[in-house]
Amino acid sequence: MKYESQKVAYWYILAALALFGIQVLGGLLAGWIYVSPNFLSELLPFNVIRMIHTNALIVWLLLGFFGAAYFLVPEESEREIWSPKLAYIQLVILLVGTLGAVGSYLVGIHGGREFLEQPLWVKFGILVAAVIFLVNISMTVLSGKRTAITNVLLMGLWLLSLLWIFAFINPENLSLDKMYWWFVVHLWVEATWELVMAAILAFLLLKLTGVDREVVEKWLYVIVATALFSGILGTGHHFYWIGLPGYWQWVGSIFSTFEVIPFFLMMSFAFVMVWKGRKNHPNKAALLWSLGSSTVAFFGAGVWGFLHTLHGVNFYSHGTQITAAHGHLAFYGAYVALNLAVFTYAMPMLRERAPYNQVLNMASFWLMTGGMAFMTFVLTFAGTIQTHMQRVVGEYYMDVQESLSVFYLMRFGAGAAVVIGALLFIYSTLVARRSEIIAPGSANPVPGE
Amino acid sequence: MAEILTKSRARNIFYGGSIFFVLVFAGMTVQSHRYVVQTSTAGMPLSEEVVRGKHVWERNSCINCHSLHGEGAYFAPELGNVTTRWGVQDSPEDAFFMLKGWIESQPSGIEGRRQMPRYEMSDEDIRALSEFLRWADQTDTQGWPPNDAG
């Protein structure tokens, strides 16, 4: 840790990890209700549990992004954060808002637009927190050194905050409601968040591999260019069947096919940088998470996204378990794993200690990644059968669901592995103090040296 | 390639291209907005009752079990075409009674079957909700879903 104010990131990461725990436990509960539908049905209905599962995810990922920004911007700008105090105020607002939202969901007070169910005061709280963050981080960057990494990171964070305004716009016309709702949902995860992801990944690779900054930054601009060129009009793949004009079927199909490219580039970028890099950084777990994130993002967001994005396919698969399969692997690979990569990289520095408990951390990577992959496969099978029976043959929804129960049972098992992995990650990051179980090998000799 | 695509060129392509796509997207959004209002949802007036029904839909977070035009959770049946499935799309009265009967018979309590909670609603709210569902069903969704099963 080079700058004192980077310490702010520690508290953001702690809060993020706590919510991560809540999120996966909520997911496990929801997965169990698929297996045993009467469980909690009177006390805590499925819709409330699902709101907690999805909202906790979104908030902890954002907390992770904010924490990552507070950690990496001082190093990039070569100066302290403009106001650590404001950063703490921002965190308190976000935590009060989050606890307030969870509390009000439990007593049945919520909105009804998916993922944006937060009560209005919480939405305003998020807006205020975002403004505080943007002012704080922009002042830091403007008075320090500017790099491509901070440029892209800031642009991503500014744009995603601006898009939050659409969370307040809820037209009475359902089709318009849906169209503007996607301005937040799609343009976050398939455009602006990709900018944040690419910038953080570039920072990690720069630190972990020691590759020349010029090379990293050129890659970064190419990646984010392909992300926005494909992602903006790629929004069209959500506009096929909600009452919008038919031309979106072609625009959406073509541009969302290109959405695979930035994820392919990010994966290639990560591996090429590691091959080219000459640094033997001791934090191997952070490297594993960085490579893992870009790889799983390519499969989850890229391949599984493409799987059902063409309008001819989507006509049959829209709103089935295929979507759920894609959603889980894409979020895990692109945003969960990336956040865990930053946490793994930053936490030893923030706590001023080594070793990194790398073996436990890496075990948690394989548990979570294996669990998520298995979950994705079984949901894809379930979705394929559902698509055929319901959309092609025309059998009723509930009848079809009953024939999918074996997949939901396997999904629960996969989910349990993910939860164990998540708890192991939290334990290895925060609690474990024992020195490394397996001593790290000596540095690979570089040819010619 | 290294000489042609310098970092500053890559940056300029990124900024310039992004602005271009944002403008194209904004233009298409304006056109789509008009199309929704004038064409695809114009088959039935957006009455006060429909708007109230949308609020009932939101207040009870129906979207976190059901899907509507294929969006939402996938835990319970699609409702974008439910009035067609029930054969009540053309009759407000039938839609109301059908929905009221359904809501008031929940939860079914059948062991091993997904449970819909019991929502205490006034007749006005139920009527608003059934009008909202009829309104959603009349939307021109490019022929989706493929069949009445939803």
Interface residues (C-beta under 8 A of the other chain):
Chain A: I33 Y34 S36 P37 N38 S41 E42 P45 F46 N47 V48 R50 M51 H110 G111 G112 R113 E114 E117 A148 N151 E172 N173 L174 S175 L176 D177 K178 M179 E214 E217 K218 Y221 V222 V224 A225 L228 F229 I232 L233 T235 H238 F239 Y240 W241 I242 G243 L244 P245 G246 W248 Q249 V251 F315 Y316 H318 G319 T320 Q321 T323 A324 Q390 R391 V392 G394 E395 Y396 Y397 M398 Q401
Chain B: L5 T6 K7 A10 R11 I13 F14 G17 S18 F21 V22 V24 F25 M28 T29 Q31 S32 H33 Y35 V36 V37 S40 T41 L46 V50 V51 K54 W57 E58 R59 N60 S61 C62 I63 N64 C65 S67 L68 H69 G70 E71 G72 A73 Y74 F75 A76 P77 E78 P107 E111 G112 R113 R114 Q115 P117 F132 W135 A136 T139 D140 T141 Q142 G143 W144 P145 P146 N147 D148 A149 G150
